[in-house]
Amino acid sequence: YNELICLANEKINLGKELIEKLDPLANIDGVQRVQRKISKEIKFLEKVRNSEALSENHVTCSNLTHYKYFVEVLLRQTNIKHVDFAVRMEDNSVLRVDIVCENGSKWIKVVARNTKSLNNAARGDTNYGAKSVVDQARNFVIAASNNLCMFKPPQVIFEFLHDMDEEVLAELKETGVQVICGPIQDVPSVQDEYELDVLNLDITTLLAYVSALTNGSYKWTFKEEILTEQARSEAIEPVKPILDKLFEGKKLICCETAIASFNEIIGLLAGPGEKKRSEELLGKIHIYPDVNEIPVMLQPLKIGGKIKPRSLKIFAFGLAMKAVTVTSNEGFIRSATSQGINIPVYVHDARALTENKEIDALPLT
């Protein structure tokens, strides 16, 4: 029994280490939820250990083995977007994706079950109506095809701690998932495949690109605090070099609504330099009519708050044209995300037109 207590203590310490390893990632969606689940496993083991009801099953069947492998896999990923992410299926059931990374273009399921258990499950020998790993793979592929990232299904990867039976492995690969078994392997990045060559420019991006702030004149303290904040931000992280790099080799498009609104704002607020730059920028942009119908993906969005009709038109145009929308309209994106809608976007810091405001501003010394 003392040996069993030692094994339980090892598991408890492992759980505490895993929680610590996840601390630097705590701001990623879902990580704190996983930490709470690990904490629950620890508390259960502590409870049975302290009540002297500890059995071998309590130690060998602990989910901490799964979480150990999960954390190993997680720490190898880049651009992690979600962890333990719930995806709603067509039948209203929920599928949980362990790791969503590379900005949404890769879904990973981590499997730490032993080979015998997996092979039995694949043959239908499961308890309590549990799905086999092959059925799970099929569901993942269906869910990925219904939740596009940059207009393509995310790459689905099943990572197994143990080697798989060749027959089960072949069945898994037939579903369309990529399978990794046993020792750690490097998986080629899929991000480059998702880079699109068409960018839809929002009004906020057009304004930021031509603003005096982003074109060298940012050393000012303005009467409006928000403009001073933007000037400080520009000094630290200039926006135009970021946009220039993003625009390189891309086709730039705008809808008529965005261009009309941009021209109106330029006419009212822009200084001479900003007006000149706006003419130069418009010469590089392909302008198309607005879309008549809102794409299906955006139809559930409720107008109100940060979801303005004009913005909806611009984002709808981007989706219809299969383009990434470049914007600083974080409010719209946050509202859409909170309603379960993920729009392909590139978000940059906001910059207003400031040339005519310099008259009343104080120069920074």
N, C-alpha and C positions, 0 to 999 in steps of 0.2 A: 504493500500500500504506500509506503514511503517513496518508492520508485515512481509510482503513479503521481504522487504529489509533486515530485521533481519535474515530471513531464508537463504537468498542468502549469507549474510556475514558469517553465520555459515558454509555453504557449502564451501565457499572460504577459510576459516580458516582450515576446515577439509582437503582440498586439500593441503594446505601448510604443515600441520602436516604430511600428508602421504609422501610427498616428503622428509621431514626430516627423517622420519622413514626408508626410503629406502636408505638414504645416506651411511650408513655403508656397504650396499651390492652393492654399485655402480660399483664395479669391476666385478660383475657377468654379463655375457652376457645377454643383454636385459633389465637390470634394468634401465639404463639411458633412454632407449627408452620409458619405462613406465612412468618415471618421466616427460618426455617431453609431453606425452599424458595427464597426470594429469595437467600439467602446462597450456596446451591448454584449458582444461575444466575451469580452474580458470580464464584465460583471457577472455573466452567467457562470463562467469557469470559477471565478472567485467565490461565488455563492455555493456551488456544489462542493468545492474544496473545503470551505469553512464549515459546512454542515456535515462533513464526513460522509457525504453520499456520492463521492466521486467514483466513477467507473471508467473502464478503459474506453468505452464508447464515447464518453464525454470528451476525451482528449483526441481520439483518432477521428471523430466525426466533426470536430470544430471547423467552422468556416474560415478560421484564421489561416489555414493552408491556402485556401483560395485567395484571400486578401494579400497574402505574402507575394504570390505570383502576380496578382493584379497590380500591386504597387511596383514590382520589377518592370512589368510591361509599360505601365503608365510613365515611369521616369525616363523611358527611352524615347518618348514621343515628342513631337514639336508642335507648336501652335495649337495647344489643347483648348478646345472650345467648351466641351461638356464632359461630365463623368456621371455614370449611372443615369443615363439620359432616357427619359420616357418618350416613346414614339407611339402615337395612336394608330392602330390598324383599322382597316376598312370595316371589320366586324365590331369595332369599338373596344376591342381588347388592347392591352398595353404591352408593347415589346420594349425591353430595357437594353439599351446599348451601353456596354461598359465604358468605352472611351470613344469620344468623337474628337478627332484631331485634324491637323493640317487644314485648319479653318473650315472644317465640316466635310472635307472631301474624302475622309477615311473614317470608317466605323470599325471598331475592334471589339470582338467578344473574347473574353479570357476564360479558358476552361482548365481547371486544375484537377478534375476528376481522374481517377486512375484508369488505365487502359481497359481492364476487364469490365468495369462499370460502364464505360462509354460503348464498348462493343456490344454488351448486353442490351443497352438502351437503343442502339442502332437497329438491333434485331427485334425491337418491340418489347423487350423484357423490362419495362419500367414500372415503378410503383406509383400509385395514386394518379394515374392518367398523365404522368409527366411526358412531355414531348421528347422524342429522340433528338440527338444532336443534328441529324440530317434534316428532320422537320424544322428545327430551329433555324438551320442555315437557309432553308427555303423561305421561311418567314422573313428573315433578315434581307434577303434579296428582293422580296416583294416590297418590304417597307422602304428599302433604299430607292427602288424605282418610283415610289410615290413621294419621296422627299428629296428632290433634286438639289444638288449644290452646284451653283454656276451652270445650271441647265443640264447637268449630267448626274446619274445616280452615284452616290458615294461608293468608293471601293470598300467591299466588305472583307474583313480578315478575321479568321478564327485562329487564335493562338492557344495551342495545347501545351501544357506542362510536360505531358508524357507522349511517347510515340503512339501512333494509331495503327490499327489493323489495316492492311493494304486495301481490303474490300471496302471498309468504311471510308477510308481516305479517298478512294475513287468516287464513291457516292457523293461525298462532300464536294469534291471538285466539280462534279457534274452540275451541282446547283448553281455554280458561278462564284462561290466564295474562294478567296485565297486562303490556303492552309499553311500554318507554321507549326511544326511539331518539335518538342524536345529543346535542344540547346538554342540559345538566342541567335537569331538570324537578322541580318539587315534587310529591311524591306525597301525597295526603291521608292523614293518620294513620288507621290502622285500629284503634287501641287502644280508642277509645270504644265501637266496635261489639262489643268483646269483654267489656265490663263486664257482669257478671251481677248480677241483683238478689236473689239468694238466697245467704246465707252460712251455712255449717255451722261452728258454734263447737266447737272442741276443748276438753277439760278445762283445758288450760294457758291458754287465752284467758279462760275463765270465771274462773279464779283470778286472773289478771292484772288483770282488770277490777274485781274487788271488793277487791283487796289494799289494805291501809293505805298501802303504798308509792306506789301510783298515785293515791291520794286525799288527797295533801297531807302525809302523815307519812313523809317519807323522810330527814329530817336526823338519822340515827342511825348509830352504829358498833356493829354486832351482834357477838355472840360467834362466829357462823358467818361466815366470810370471804365465802362465796358471797352471803349476804344483804347484807353491806356493799357488795360489788361491784354488786349490783342497785340499792342505794340511790344509789350514785355515778352509775350509769348513768341512773337516773330523774331525778336533778338536771340532767343534761345533756340528755337526750331523754325527756321524759315520755311514757309509753305510752298513757294514757287518751285524750288529745286525738286521737291517731292512730286509736285504735279508734273513738272517737265519730264521727270524720269518715268512717271506713270504713263504719260501721253506718248512717249517715244514709240514709234512704229505702230501706233493704234489709229483706228478710224474714230474720229470724234463726231458724235451726233447730238442733236438737240431736237426737241419738238417745238412746234410753232408757239405754244403757250409759254414755254421757258424763254424763248428768244424775245417775244413781245414784252414780257414782264421785265426782262433784263434791259432791253432798250429803253423802256419807260423809266426805270430806276436810274440808268445812266444819264438820260435827258434831264432828270430832276436833280441829281445829287453829285454827279461826277465832275471832277476838275479836268482841265485840258489834257493832262498826261493820261488820265484814266480813260478819257474819251478816245484818244488816239490808240491806246492799247486795246480797247474794246473792238475798234474797227479791225485791227490786225488779227485779233483772236477770232472774230466772226468769219474772217476769210479762210480760216482753217477748219471750219465746222460744216458738216453736212446737215441741212435742216429738212425735217420731214413733217408731214401733217400729224396732228394729235391722233391717238387711237380712238376709235369710236366706242369700242366696248372695253370695259375694265377686264383684264385677264382673270380667269377663274380663281387663281391663287389669291388675288387681292379683293375679290368680291365680299368676303366676310368682314373686311375692315369697316369699322363704324366711323363715320365722319363726326368730328368733334374733338375738342382739346387740341392735341398736336397733329391730328390727321385733318389737314385742310384740303378742300377740293382741288386747289391748284397743284399742291404737292402730290396728291393722289394721281392726278393726270400725268405728271412728270415721271413718277415711279412706274406707273402702268405702261407708259411708252417704253421705258427701259426694258421691262419684262417682255413686252410684245416684240421688241426688236432683238431679244436675246442678248442684251448688253448689260454690262455691270454699270450701275449708276454711281457716279462720283458726286459726293455731296458733303456738306457740313451740317445737314439737318438731322442732328442726333435725336431730337425729340420725336420725329416721325418714325425713325428706325426703332427706337425704344418702345413706342406705342405699338408698332406692328409686331415686334418680337413678343411683347406681353400678351398679344392676342394670338400667339402661336404661328406667326407668319414671318419667315426668314427671307428677306429680299437680298439678292446679290448686289452688294454695295462696297464701295471703298469710301471710308469716312476720313475727312481731314479736318483740321482746326478751322474755325470760321475767321474770316477777315472782311471787314466792312470797307466801303469807300471812305477815304479820309483826306483826300487832297484839299478839298475846300474847307475842311475843319482845321487845317494847319494854321490858318489866319489867327484863330483864337487860342491856339495851343502854345505851350511853353517848350522850347527846345531843351533836350537833355544835355547837360554839359559833361 
